[in-house]
Amino acid sequence: MLAPMLAGTPALAAPATAPGDPVYVGPSQGYGGTPLFPIWYGTTAVGEPDAWAYCIENRIHAHTSLEGVIADPGDFLGNNLFTDPATKTKVYWILGHGYPALSLDEFRAVTGVPSLTRNDAIEVVQNAIWRFTDTGYDSAWPWTNPDSVIAYDYLVNGAKNTDGTPDVVTASITAPAEVQYGTLAGPFTVHLSTPTGIVSTDSGFAIVDAAGAAIDQSAVVDGQEVYLDLRGTTAAGAAAVTVSARGASMTGQIVNIPLPGGGPATSDSRSQTVILVAASTLTVSDQASIEWAGAPVVPTEPTAPTEPTTPVTTAPKAPELAATGASVAPAGLAGLAALALLAGAAALTPALRTRRTR
């Protein structure tokens, strides 16, 4: 039985960002006056964007295709209504409940506006942000799609009624203190900031509850305890359980962008400040790993060696004389002596006879 190895490596999340990290701001998308900016972590635009960003200061000119720097919202260089903490919470709510934090279909569904195009959705979110950061009231926005105002009202009214913090998504998992073969290994405890998350393992073992029953791996909740089913396992091994949740932890961070060809962005010299939002396709994740020893090998008593047996051999018999007449001649030396006596007796008989006749 071995203590588990704990790990916290995000396996599925986009690269982490922190204040001071560089990002690349790509050309704006959407309608001309209400942009959404693609963001790549690092200094170049490679592959799909890592995040997206909306403008938070309407009266500053935007510049793109250049590097910006991640900053904490408290380090905003501007002087509009975003400096008010209450405004920040409203912007955070809009980011978390608009596009692209929600997919376009999800945003259509929650707003009740099925006719929204992607550019319409971008326009709705951007105008809702400016309503709190720049105007402070509902302007007569020139909607491209007249139905967009319904979605706009949904975001504005929701933001007015919130006093929360950014919808920062977190997901983590802790491993059991110890693991033994042949048991339900656990509990692995799930920690989520979202309503639900997903747990998975590539170990081949089933993920179950404390009673050994299957669970819905796509709908685990904060605080839920799950187990790996090691019943019947006797070999040593290792396994990991991963938890993931949709979203990303950088939503709500801002990007300070310098003027083209200029030095670092300052309060007096900068491009438009933007605020990051994670797309619905991004996830954050964490992983916890365990190892366990195999079943102990039980020694067996050695078997005593068998004594070799000596083969039994039979001595060959002496050769026998052939049978004469109706009887068989004696064998060996005794037989030969008997034959000699008989021969001697036969030789004496004629002499005795001769003497008697004289």
Phi, psi and omega in degrees: 000125182240152175290149183287156171265126180261139180223154179224037183273118177296116184272333187241355187278159171292161181305142182290149177236154179211155177309134183098344179286144179277151173222159176252128181261114182273175180300145184292154176235160182101192176293154188305321185270352183228079191277154166238129186255129172284139183236133174243135176286132184109208187241003180223159177264100181236123179073203180287151178301146177278336181199179178229165182211143174249156178284142176239013172213102188295332189264007177252137183289139179270142172230141183231182183059046178205173184274142170235180181228132177296140177217157174287144180305333178289346180259025177302131184273349182274186183223027178270198185291349178294342178291343179280124179305325179295325178292319180303315182297325179291320177296319179299319180297318179298317179300317184285343184242008179246190176272138008260012174300325168258148174294166181300318179296320178295320180293320175301318184292314184288334180269343182074026181237088183289346184275357183297130169269173178300314180296325175299315182297319177297316180299318179300310183295316182295317179293325178295322178295312181297332179301329181261330183272334188235312184272318184081003179206171181277108179279167175275077184293137180280085186291135174288319176249116182305331180287349181297333181298332178294315178293323177299314179299323178301314182290316183295314181295321177295320180292325180297330186262014180249148172225028186271198182243177180302146176285066179282124184267128176231149178210128178212164181213141178245146183268162176293158182293324180208157185224142177229146179299155172074018183231180165277112185276117180169189004273147163270123184257128183269137176233121185224146170262355180257164179301320180219163176213186183235135172245147182206164174209144176256017184280342184093350177274149179284148173261124188226177175268187185295339179267000180087010180270150180297149178240168173275101185292344182267005184216046175282157184236167181301132180087354182292142178251129181235163185225152169264133183274097179260011181301134182088356181274129177241342181276151174295153180188186179211154180202161178225147174241132182247138173243140179220155178216148182284133180128188179205152188282352185268358178303130180101345174286156181248165178235120173272128187239124180284170172288151178303130178075001182263185178276199179300151179294137177228173179296336181260344184216102182195165168270178181302132177281138179238161181238136188278149172216136178277138177286159181296342182277351181271152177224157168247152183207167177210160184220140175235134185242151178225157172229152176216152178276157179277178178296140179294147178275121181271118181290149179251152179292133179292146179275131180296137181294147179277131179292134180292141179266141179273126182296139178270126180246149180255127180294141180293145178286152175290148180297143180261149176278153181291149180292139177242119180067226184267352182242166180252132181294144177299149182264161173074199184292326179297323179294318181294323179295320179296321179294322180294321179295318179297321181293320180294320179296322181293327183286332182280336187299314180298323181297317178299321181295317183298317182295327184289336185270351180284000000 
